[in-house]
Amino acid sequence: MFDKSTWIKLPRNVVVGHDVLDELGAVIDDLSVVGRPLIVTSPTPDRLVGDRVRAQLGDDPVTVTVETAGFDAVERIAETAEREDVGYLVGLGGGKPIDTAKMVADRRGLGLVSVPTAASHDGIVSGRSSIPEGDTRHSVAADPPLAVVADTEVLAAAPWELTTAGCADIVSNYTAVADWKLAHRLQNVEYSEYAGALSRMTAEMLVENAGSVKQGLEESAWVVVKALVSSGVAMSIAGSSRPASGAEHLFSHRLDRMAPDQALHGHQVGVGTILVAYLHEGEEGTWRNIREALSVIGAPTTAADLGFDDETIIEALTTAHRIRDRYTILGNGISEAAAREAARTTGVI
């Protein structure tokens, strides 16, 4: 008897485009959330668009800023939410405030509206929160936002390096899906054809249209944020981060432990994607197309671009498998010789 079931949680509304920030109030009304709103943001987004957001929220909104992300910040804001008797949250900014807001919303059983101000990560819509703790980072399950309001004019004005980091994060879906399929074949890890296809297609579309992603062009912000939304939806369908996180993310997390805050997560993931694509497919693989797309966009493609020396890259690649119990092409680890061959062949070192 067939008894398989699943529960897919997705945003109810995704509003993307020029000046849609001014539709935030209407979006919230459509959600029928009630009570006092709590805005979780960081200093720069609050300075740039905080007043525009507050002007659309009734019931005397509370604003808290996240200077340093972490579980301490989650606890502090969760206590504020309880003390102020808030009815829902608005995550305003980049990864730090939105991931924090998702965890707070999950702990308090509250709805969340995501308002990204930078197209730097797929967490703007996914059901995962990435929270740092010491020299490591935890990926924690949380409900996805009830709605996403992504104003392309605001996103286009963000620092370009944040957009290129978002692009690299999307491109990494190539190798994440390849690792997921490998884990399915060799370890019987459950695989979703639909989520995998959506994630892979998102990466392919960005690689094929890399030449149209240009600094200061609002249409570029549109392309990138739509891709980030698709990536987040793929994770929600899968019920895990598998469609968008494989060995390339383990590589990035290992670099974070070795040299915290040296480079942006998305940029590290992009370089990791080049390396992992080579490990999957060898000399004739798609790693060249990936490297070319990242180069065209202006994202790092080498150790030097990231600010790392060659030996740091080799150590990260040979030890990344220890980061978490997730089967990837790295298996139980690759040799130093194999890591050097991959890094030299792809031009990473």
N, C-alpha and C positions, 0 to 999 in steps of 0.2 A: 504494500500500500504506500502510495506517495504521500509523505508527510513533511516535505521540506517547506520552510516559510522564511520570509525575510521582512524587515521593517526598515524602509528607506526614508530617512529624514532629509528633506530638501527645503531651501528657502521658499517661502510662499510667493514673494515678489523679488525680482531682480530688475532694478531700474538703472540703465546705463545711458550716458549721453551728455550733451552740452547743457549746462545750467540745471541739471536735474537735482542739484543740492537744494534748490528752492522748492522742490516737490516733496521734500522729506516729511513735512507736516501731513500732506495728503496720504503719503505712504503709510504713516503711522496710524492715521485715522482708519485706513482700509484694513489694518491689522486688528483693529478693535482692542488694542492693549489699553489698559487704564492705569491710573495712578501717577505718582510723581516719577519723572524720568531721572536716571543717573547717567551722566555722560562720562565715559572713561576715555581719556585722551592723554596726550603728551604736550609739552610746552609749545613746540612749533606749530602743530596742527591747530591747537587752541588759539594761538595768536593769529593765524591766518584765516580760519573760517569758524572759530568757536562761536563768535557772536551771531553769525548767520544761522548756525544750527540752533542755538538757544532761542533765537527769535521765533522759531517755528514750533517750539515745544512749550505747551502750557504747563500749569501746575508747578511753577517755580522750580525749574530743573536744578539738580545738584551736579556740580562738576568736580571731578577728581583727576589729578594728573599723575601719570606714571613716569617717574624719573629713571628708575632702575627696575627692569622686569624681574620677576621671581615669585616664589611662593609666598614670601612675606607680603609683597604687594597685593597678591590675590587675597590673602587673609584680611589685610587692612581694608581693602575696598569692599569685601564681603561684609565686614562689620559695619562699614558706612551704609551699605545698602539696607541692612537690617535696622540700624539705628534711625535712618531717615525714612523708613517705611516706603521704599521706592517700589514702583509697579513694573518697570522695565528698564533696560539698559540701552545705551547708544555707544558703540565703540567707534571712536573718531581718531583716525590717524593711520599709522602703518602697522607692522606686525606686532610691536610691543603692546600698544593699548588694545588692539582688537583681540589678540590671543588672551590677554589678561581678562578682558571683558567676557569672553566666551567661558572661561573657567568660573568667573564669578556668577554669571548667569546660570551655569550648570549647577553650581553649589546651592544657589538660592532658589532654583526652580523658576527663574524669570526669563521672559523673552528678551531677545537682543536684536538690535538693528545695527548692521555693519555699514559704516560710512568711511571707506578708505580714502586717504589723501595721497597715497603713493601706490603704484602698481608693482609692488616689490615682492609679492608672495601670493600663493593660492589659498592662504589661510583666511582671506577675506570672506570666503563662502563655505569652507570645509568644516567638517565636524571634528577637527583636531586642534589642539592648542600646543604650541611649542614654548615651553617655559624653561629658562636657564636656572641652574642651581650649581654654584661653584664653577668648576671647569667643565661641566657637562650640561646637556640639554635634554629635557624630557618631552616626549610626544604623548600628550594626554587626550583621551577621548572626551569630547564635549558635544552638546547639540549644536548643529549649524545655526546661523542667524535666521531669524524669521524673515528678514528682508535685507537686501543689499542695495545701497544707493551710491552709485559710483559716477561722480561728475567728471567727465573727461577733460573739461577745462582746468579743474583743480589738479587732476592727475598729470596733465601735460606740463604743469608749472612746477612739479616736483623735481628735485635733483635728478639729472639724467642717469646717474649711476644706479639709482634705485629702480628705475625702469629697466635698465639693462640686466639688473639682478633678477627682476621678475621674469624677463625673457629667458634667461639661463635656467631658471627654476622650471619653466614650462618645457624647454628643450630636454631637460633631464627625464621627462616622461618616456622618452625613447628607451633608455636603459632600465628605468624602473619597471616598465612592462616586460621587457626581456627577462629581467631577473625574476619577476613574478611568474612568468610562464615556465622558467627553468625550475623554480621551486615547486610548481604544480607537477611537472613531469618527474622530478627526482625525489620530492618529499611529500607528494600528495597534498600540498597546500591548496585550499579551495581557490579556484580562479573564476572570475566573472568575465565572460567574453564581451559583454556589453560595456562594462567599465573599462576593460583593457583596450577595446577598440576606440572608445571615446577619448581616453587619455592619449593613446598613440596618435590619433588623428589630430588632436590639439597640438602636439609637438610638431607633427609633419607640416601643418598649416603655417606655423610660425617659421620653421626653417625655410619653407618654400617662399614665404613673403618677407624674409628678413630685410630685403632691400627697401621695403616700403616703411620700415620702422625707423623714423628719423627724429632727432632731438627737436623739441619745440613744436612738433606737428601733432595737433590734437587727434587727428585720425589714427596716429600711431598709438596713442593712449587707448583709443577705442579697440584696436586690434588686440593689444596686450591684455586689457582687463577682461575682454570677452573670453580670451584663452584661459586666463586665470580662473574665471567662473566655471568654465567647462572642466578644468582640472579638479576644482573643488567638488563639483557635482559627481565626477567619476569616483572620487574617494567616498562620497556619501553613498553611492550605489553599491560600492564594494564593501562598505562597512569597515574599511581600514585605510591606511595610508599607502598600501601596496601600489596602486596605480601611479603614484607620483613620488615614490621613495624606495630606492634600491641601494645598490652598492655605492653609487655616486653620493648619496646622502650620508652613508656611513663614513665615506672618505672626508666629507665636509665636517661632520661631527668630530672626527678624529683630529682634524686640523684645529678645530675650536679648542680641544683639550690641550693641544701642544702649544698653540699661540692664540689665546683668546683675543677677539676683536681685531685681528690682523687684517682680515678682509671680510666683505659681505658674504653672508651665507649663500645667496644665489650665485655669486661669482665663483665661490669655491665649488659649488655643485656643478656649475657649467664645465669647469676644468675636469672635475671628476667624471663627468659624462663622456668627455672625449676619451679618457683613459679606459673607462668601463666598456664603451662601445668597441674599442679596439680588442679588449679581452674577450668580448662576445664573438666578434666577427673577424678579427685578424686584419691583415693588410688590405684585403679587398672590401672591408666593411664600410659602414656609413659614417664613420668617425670624421672623415674628411669633410663631408657635407655639414656635419654638426659644427666642426671647428670653423669652417668658412662662414656659416651663419652667425656664430657668436662674434667673429671678427668684424663682419659687416655691421652688426648692431653696435659694436664698440665694447663688447664684454671681454673680460680677460680670457686668454687661451693658453697662457704659459705660467710656470711657477713665478717667473720674474714679474709678470703682470699682477699677480696676487701679492707680491712682496715676500715670497718664500724662497729659500735656497733649495737647491736640487735635493739635498739629503732629507730635508723635511718632507718633501713630496713623496720620496721613496719610503720613508718610515711610515707615513700616513697610509700609503697604499698597501703596505705589507701587514699593517696591524689593524686596519679598519674593521676587519671581520669580528673583532672583539667587542665592538661598541654595543651590539645588541644581538639577541638570538633571532636573527632573520636570515634565512638562507638566500644567498646571492651567488653570482659568478665567482666571488672571492672564496666561497666554500669555507674551509677551515684555515684559510690563509694562502697567499701566493709567495713564491720565493722572491728574494731580492733581485735575482737575475731577471725573472719574468717582469717584475715591476720596472726595472731599468729599461728593458727592451720596449715595453709599452710606452713609457714616458719619452724615450728617445725617438722612437718611430713616429709618434704623434707630434713631436716638437714641443711637448710640455716642458721638458728640460733640455 
